[in-house]
């Protein structure tokens, strides 16, 4: 399941560089997560890095984008392949 950033975001800028998939970008009101790129850090870390560094705990799972761990692993493999990175 992809993560999402709620409107509780204070735009502190710590989540964007923490994301290994470049899924986080600054939106019109606060940071946003691209669900097509978010893998909850599966394939990189045991814990989503954005959640780990967020000081206001505004990054829950996005119920609009449910995914199994297998689907997240396939997504990260696809992202790595698109970047020419070997797994």
C-alpha positions as CSV (number, residue, x, y, z in Angstrom):
1,X,0.0,0.0,0.0
2,X,1.4,3.4,-0.9
3,X,1.7,6.0,1.8
4,X,0.2,9.5,1.8
5,X,1.0,12.8,3.4
6,X,-1.9,14.5,5.2
7,X,-2.6,18.2,5.5
8,X,-1.0,18.0,8.9
9,X,2.3,18.3,7.0
10,X,4.4,21.3,8.2
11,X,6.7,21.3,5.1
12,X,9.8,20.6,7.1
13,X,11.6,19.2,4.1
14,X,12.9,16.0,5.8
15,X,10.8,13.4,4.0
16,X,11.7,14.2,0.4
17,X,15.5,13.3,0.6
18,X,14.7,10.3,2.8
19,X,12.7,8.6,0.0
20,X,14.8,6.0,-2.0
21,X,12.3,6.0,-4.8
22,X,12.0,9.8,-5.3
23,X,8.2,9.4,-4.7
24,X,7.9,12.5,-2.6
25,X,7.6,16.0,-4.0
26,X,6.5,19.4,-2.8
27,X,2.8,19.9,-3.7
28,X,0.8,23.2,-3.8
29,X,0.0,23.1,-0.1
30,X,2.3,20.4,1.4
31,X,4.5,17.5,0.4
32,X,2.8,14.7,-1.6
33,X,3.6,11.1,-2.4
34,X,3.3,9.6,-5.9
35,X,1.6,6.3,-5.3
36,X,3.1,4.9,-8.5
37,X,6.6,5.3,-7.0
38,X,5.9,4.6,-3.3
39,X,6.9,1.1,-2.1
40,X,6.8,1.9,1.6
41,X,10.6,1.4,1.3
42,X,10.1,-2.4,0.7
43,X,13.2,-3.6,-1.1
44,X,15.3,-0.8,0.5
45,X,14.6,-0.6,4.3
46,X,12.5,-2.4,6.9
47,X,10.7,0.8,7.8
48,X,9.4,3.6,5.5
49,X,12.0,6.3,5.8
50,X,9.6,9.2,5.4
51,X,7.6,7.9,8.4
52,X,10.7,7.5,10.4
53,X,11.9,11.1,9.9
54,X,8.5,12.8,10.0
55,X,8.3,15.0,13.2
56,X,4.5,15.4,13.1
57,X,3.5,11.8,12.1
58,X,1.4,12.8,9.1
59,X,2.3,9.9,6.8
60,X,-0.3,7.0,7.0
61,X,-1.0,4.3,4.6
62,X,-3.1,5.4,1.6
63,X,-6.3,3.4,1.6
64,X,-6.9,4.3,-2.0
65,X,-3.8,2.3,-3.0
66,X,-3.8,-1.1,-1.3
67,X,-0.8,-3.3,-2.3
68,X,0.6,-6.6,-1.0
69,X,4.3,-6.9,-0.2
70,X,4.7,-9.0,-3.4
71,X,3.2,-6.1,-5.4
72,X,5.5,-3.6,-3.7
73,X,8.5,-5.8,-4.5
74,X,7.5,-6.0,-8.1
75,X,7.0,-2.2,-8.2
76,X,10.5,-1.6,-6.7
77,X,12.0,-4.0,-9.2
78,X,10.3,-2.1,-12.1
79,X,11.5,1.2,-10.7
80,X,15.1,-0.1,-10.5
81,X,14.9,-1.5,-14.0
82,X,13.6,1.8,-15.4
83,X,16.7,3.5,-13.8
84,X,19.0,0.8,-15.1
85,X,19.9,-0.4,-11.6
86,X,20.6,-4.1,-11.0
87,X,18.8,-5.7,-8.1
